[in-house]
């Protein structure tokens, strides 16, 4: 039996997600039916069986959720939304013993209150289950067993049953993170946009808690992003337990094989100005199923290529803040302070000098030392190329949550910049 699914993702990554879903079907579904569907802003449609939905949850690195389409039809009022939800056979998916959460999102909906629409969907589901079973499910907005989503356009209401549970960017390995961490699925999508493939050198000079590096290493080691987490479909009545066990066992075997290859040279490198953040990155890598990635503590302005072969440099600089170290010189050299360099001095602070000076020095480092590399930098500041004094070869609009960003690509060709006189 086939179902219609909708897979939301960070805006700007729809094509990357569609390509990934096709790859997942080819690698993990054997002859199971799978039909790639339409790409729409914020997600991708596809059609397939339970195994396809479960495989997408387990293996997609770009998806935010996997939603099972229940019903769709035109509406005009909240009562129309209530009637559509009341007609659905929710009892075939879950019982009144499971806790429930309902979310409603809308684009150009004529309804005055989405809160009231949410209440009407919830009431309809509870009324339906009470009618067929004599009991109503309890509402739990924090950690529900079952999540129902309603999406309203100007004319149509679509009801979805969530098969993911917690959002898919919550892989389960990142317990230590920085102040403004990049979501894992956005990082994975950016890696796809860079064209990076395993074996090509990858370097993040501002790696923080290691999100880009962890996502890349899991790709290289064939570790499924969802191998250590639970999913919403496990609470539903109709999911295929046998098919799920086969998918999960194969993923667990792959992770064990990755742990056994601890000394594999993945050509994935990172550095950060903060020793504390590098400690968090190492702990995250261990939980993600691998360890041993080369990490160095260095100011990004003092970075040097980690490999003789040019590769991909990717970074998400904390724009609007300077990365500064008390007791550290402008190119990353340590000064004698009489203290462990990981003491209180290593932190993100607002520096006395403007951000432009930092980014000019960063641009100099890229031009002088990274000839032949392709650099990709995510930022919400469209003036970044001017700050770096580099001309971008491409820019891709992306959304980090609600924040509109650009992924700038810089192809670093041979050349030089004027050297500043030594002070």
N, C-alpha and C positions, 0 to 999 in steps of 0.2 A: 504494500500500500504506500502511495506517495502523498506527501504533504507539501504545502507551500510555506516557505520560510522567508523571513526578512532578517538580514544581518546588519545592524547598524555599526558604524565605525566613525572615527574622527573625520570630520569634513576635510576633503582634499585627498583622502586615501581610498576612494571608491574603486578606482581602476586597479590599485594594488591589491585590494581585498578580493575583487573578482578573479584576478589571476591566481591568487593564493587558494581560493576555494576550488578552482579547477584543478590545481596541483594536488590538493588534499584528496579530492575524489579519485584522481588517477593513482595515487600512492596507497590509499588506505581502504578503498571501497570495492576493489576488484571489479566485479561485473554489476554491482548494485547500481540502480538507475540514479542518474544525477543530471539535472538540466540547469545550466547557468541561466540566470534571468537578467532583468533590467537593472542597470546602475541608476540610482537616483541620488540626489544630494543627501549625503549622510548615511548611505548604506547600499546594500545589494540584495536583490531577490534571488532565490533559487528554489528548485523543486527536487525533492528526493524522499527517501524513506527515513525511518527512525535512525538507521545507521548513519545516514548522511548528516542529520542534525547532531548526533552525538560526536561524530568525527570532527565536525566544524567546531564544536565546543572544546574538544580535547586538543586539536592541532592548530587552530587558527591563532596566529600571533597578532593579527590586525583587528579582528572583530572586537566589538564592545559587548555584544550579546548575540544570542541566536533565538529569534522569536518565531513561534509557530502560529501561523495565521489561522484564526478560528472562524471569522465571519467578516463580511463587509457589505454595506449598503448605504444609500443616501439617507440623510437625516435633516431635520430642520429645528427640532427642539430637544430639550433634555428628555422629554418623554419618549421620543423616537430612539434615543440612545438607550434608555432603560428597556424599551420593548425589544430591541435587538439583543441586548445582553440576557434578558430573561428567557428568550427562545433557545438559547444555546444549551447543549447537553453537557454542562460542566461536570455532571456526575460521572461521565465516562473517563474523565481525566483525574479528578481528585474527589475526596469526600469531605464531609463537614468536620472531620477530625483534624484536617490540616489547617494551619493558620494561613491567612490571606492578606495580601496587600494589592491595592489597585493604584495605578498611575495613569494620568491622562496628559497627553501633549497635543498641541494644536498649532496649525498654521492657517491664519485667516478664518478661524471659526466664528460663526455669527453668535455663538453662545456668550452670554455675559460673564458667566463664572465657571472656570474650569474646576474649582473646588466643588461646586454643586454637581457638575457632570461626573466628577469622580465619585461623589456620594451616590449618585443614581446607578452607576455601574456596580458599585459595591452592593447596594441594596438589591439589585436585580439578581446578582449571583447568589446572595444569601437567601433571597426569596425562592429561587429555583431549587437550591439544595434543601431548603426546609420543606418545600412542596413534595420532593421525591423521597426524602429520607427522614423528615421530621426534626432535623437539627440544622442549626446555622453555624458556619465556621466562625472562629474568633479572628479578629483583626490584629495583625502584628506588623507595624510599619518598620520595625528594626531588623528582625531576622525571620521573615515569614517562610513557611514551607512552599507556598505557591505565590507567584506574582502574575498579575494580569495587567496588560497595557492596552489602553485605548488611544488611537491616533485619529484626530479630527482634522479634516481639511475643510475648505469652505462648503463642501457639499457632502462628503462621505465620512462615515465612521468605520474604522477597522479595529477589530478586537484581536489581540495577540495573547498567547500563553507563553510566558518566559520559560525557556529550557535551561537557562544558564545559572540562575540564582544570583550570587554575587557577580558584579561586572567582571568580564573576562580579563581585563587588564590586571586584576588582582590574582597574580599567579600563585601566590602562597610563599614565595621565597624572599620577598623584599620586606624585611622587618626593620632594617636600618635604612633611613633615607635622610635626605637633606631638607632644607627649609622649603624648597619649591621643586619637588621631584617631577621628572618627566614621566608621564604615564607609559607603562610598558608597551601597550599596543601602538601608541604614537611613535615610540622609539623604533619598534619593529617595522612599522610602515616606512619610516624615514630610511632605515637601512635598505629596504627594497627600492626606494626611490633613488638611492645613491648608485644602484647597480652592483653593490658589493656582493661577492660570492666567497664561500669558504676557501681559504688558501691565499686570498688576496690580503696583503697587510691592511689592518684597520687600526686607527689610532684616535683616541679621544683624549685631548690634552687638558680637559676640564671635566673629568669623568664623574666627580662627586661620588655618589653611592654605587655607581657602576651600571646604570640601566642599559645604555647602548652596548656595553661590553658583555653583559650577561645575556642580552637578547641575541647578540651575534654568536656567542659561544654555544648557546643552546641550538642555534641553527647548525653550526659546524659539527656539533656532536650528536645531532638528531635527537635532542631531548624535547619531548612534547611540552608546550608551555603549560598545559593543564594537568600534567601527570600527578601533581601532588595536591590537587584540590578536589572538592566535591561540586556537584552540579545540580541544578534545579530539577532536571528530568528524573533524577533518582527518586524523587518524591511523587512522581506521577504514575498513574496506573498502567499506562499502555507502553511504557518504554521496553525495548527488547533487551532483557537482562543478558541473554547469551551473546548477542552481538556486542554489547558493552563490555563484557568480560574479555572477549577476544581483543577488542581495541585497547583496553586498559593494560592487559598483560603484555601485549607487544610494546606499549609505551614504557612500561616499567622495565622490561628487558633492555630496551634501548638506553634507559637512564643508567642501569647497572653497568652496561658496557661503557658508557661515558665515564663513570667513576673509575673504571678499571684502567682507562687511558689517561691517567692523571698527568703524565709527562708529555702528552701530545703537544707538538708545537703548532698552535692554532694561528699564529701570526696576528694575534689580537692584543693590543697594548693600550695602557691607560696611564694617565698621570693627573695629579691634582696638587694644588698648593697646600691643601690641608691633610696632615697625617691622620687626623681623626676620621675624615671622610674615607680615606683609603682603607682604614681598619674596617669601617662599615662595609665598604665594597667587598673586601675579602670575606667577611662573614656572609654577605649575600651570595657570593659565588659558591661558597660551600653548601648553602641551603639549596641553591639552584642546580646542584648536581655535578659541580666541577670545582677545581681550584688550580692555583699555579699560574694564573695569568700575570704577565709582567706588569707591575705597577711601580711608578716612581713618584716621589714627592718633589715637585718642581713648579715654579711659577710658569704659566703658559708662555710668557714673554721669553723665557729661557729655554723653551722646548727645542729638541732636536729630533730628527727622524729616528724612529725606533728600529728601522730595518734599512738595509741597503737598497732594497727594491721599492720603488714608489708604490703607493697604494691610495687608500681612502682615509681622509681625516674628517671626522664628524664631531660637532660640538654644539652644546646648548649653553652658551655663556649666560651667567646671571646678569643680564643687562639692567642697568639702573643701579647696580651695586658694583663697587670695585672688589676684586679679590686681592686682598692685601695681607701681608704677613709682618707682624711686628718683629724687627730684627733681621729682615730679609732685604737684600738689595734689589735694584730694579730689574736685574736679569736673572734673579733666582738664586744668587749665591748667598750662602749663610754668613752672617756676621757672628763674631764671638759674643755670646750673651751670658754664658755660664749656666744656661738652662737647657733642658731637653727641648728640641725644636717643636715637639708636639704639645708643649704646655699652652697656656692661655693665649700665646701669641698667634697661634694658627687659627684664624677665624675669618669670616666674611665681614668686612666693615665698610663704612663709607670713608673713602680716602680723602686726603686733603687735595690731591690733584684731580682734575676732571676725568671722566670716563674716556674722553677722546684720546688722552695721552696713552692710556692702557691699550686701546684698540689700535692706535697708530703703531705702537711697539709690537703688538700681536701681528699686524699686517706686515711689518718689516721682517719678523721671524718667518712668516709664511713665505715671503718672496725670496729671502736670502737663503733659506735652508731646506725648503720643501719643493724644489724644482721637480716637476714630473708628477706631483701628487694632485689629487682632486680633493678640494676642501668643501665641505657642506656645513653650513652654520645656520641654526634655527634661531630666529630672533623676532621679537615683536616690533623692533625698530627698523623702519625701512631705510634709514640713513646709514645702516651699518657699512655698506660698501664704501661710502665716502669716508667713514671713520677709519676703515682699514686701509684706505687709499688703494683699493683693488677694484677692478671692473668685474662684475659678476657675469658669468656665461649663461646662467639660467636662474630663475626664481620661481618657486612653487608656493602658492597660497595654501596654508594649513591652519587648522584651528587646534590650539592647545586648550581644551575645554571651550570656554566662550571667547578666549583671547585669540584674535586674528594675528597670525604670524606669517613669516616668509622663510622658506628654506632656500638660502642663497647657495649657489654653486660657483666655486672659483677654480678655474683650471690654471694651475701654477706653472707658467712657462719660464724658460731661462730669462734672467734679467737681474737688475740690481736696483737698489734705492740708495740715495745719498747717505753716507755714513755721518752720524752726528759726531762732532768733535768730542774727544774724551774730556770728561770733567776733571 
